[in-house]
Amino acid sequence: MFVETVSFLNKVKYEPLMNKTQVAWINEADCIGCTKCIQLCPVNAIIGTRKAVHTVVRDLCTGCARCIYPCPTDCVVMR
């Protein structure tokens, strides 16, 4: 229900994971809360605030990998 609500509020079509091989994953131990990944996510699948650990809503992530490259600590990977 949470994912559907976030999807509706962000005006993003909700599509559950089906046959996806990889989605973004954030190593929370290395995340410094810079928000660069959040700013580049086209479907708002990354949640968190400045100077706080971020996390990925796996059901929303499309696997586009746009969040990987701006990360200064390389804590975003595809899994």
C-alpha positions in Angstrom: 0.0 0.0 0.0 2.8 2.4 0.8 4.4 2.0 -2.6 1.1 2.6 -4.4 0.6 5.8 -2.3 4.0 7.1 -3.0 3.6 6.3 -6.7 0.2 8.2 -6.8 1.6 11.2 -4.9 4.6 11.5 -7.2 2.5 10.9 -10.3 4.6 7.9 -11.4 3.0 4.8 -12.7 3.4 2.0 -10.3 4.7 -1.3 -11.8 5.7 -4.1 -9.5 9.0 -5.8 -10.1 8.7 -8.5 -12.8 11.6 -10.1 -14.5 13.9 -7.3 -13.5 17.4 -8.5 -13.0 18.8 -5.5 -11.1 17.7 -2.5 -9.1 19.6 0.1 -7.2 20.9 -0.7 -3.7 22.5 1.8 -1.3 25.2 0.6 1.2 23.8 2.6 4.1 27.1 2.3 6.0 28.8 4.5 3.3 26.0 6.9 2.5 26.7 10.5 3.6 23.3 11.8 2.7 24.4 14.1 -0.1 21.0 13.7 -2.0 22.7 13.5 -5.4 21.1 10.2 -6.1 17.7 11.4 -5.0 17.9 14.4 -7.4 18.7 12.2 -10.4 16.2 9.4 -9.8 13.5 9.9 -12.5 10.9 7.8 -10.6 11.5 9.1 -7.1 12.5 5.6 -5.9 15.1 6.8 -3.5 14.0 8.2 -0.1 16.0 10.1 2.5 17.0 13.6 3.5 20.1 15.7 3.5 22.8 14.4 5.9 20.7 11.2 6.5 21.0 7.7 5.1 19.0 7.1 1.9 17.3 3.9 0.8 15.8 2.6 -2.4 12.1 1.6 -2.7 12.8 -1.5 -4.8 9.3 -1.8 -6.2 9.6 1.7 -7.8 13.2 1.4 -9.0 13.4 0.9 -12.8 17.1 -0.1 -12.8 18.1 2.9 -15.0 21.3 3.3 -12.9 21.3 7.1 -13.1 21.9 7.3 -9.4 25.2 5.4 -9.4 27.6 7.9 -11.1 27.0 11.1 -9.0 27.5 9.3 -5.7 30.7 10.7 -4.1 31.2 7.6 -1.9 30.3 4.9 -4.5 27.7 3.5 -2.2 25.0 3.0 -4.8 25.3 -0.3 -6.8 22.9 -2.4 -8.9 21.8 -5.7 -7.5 
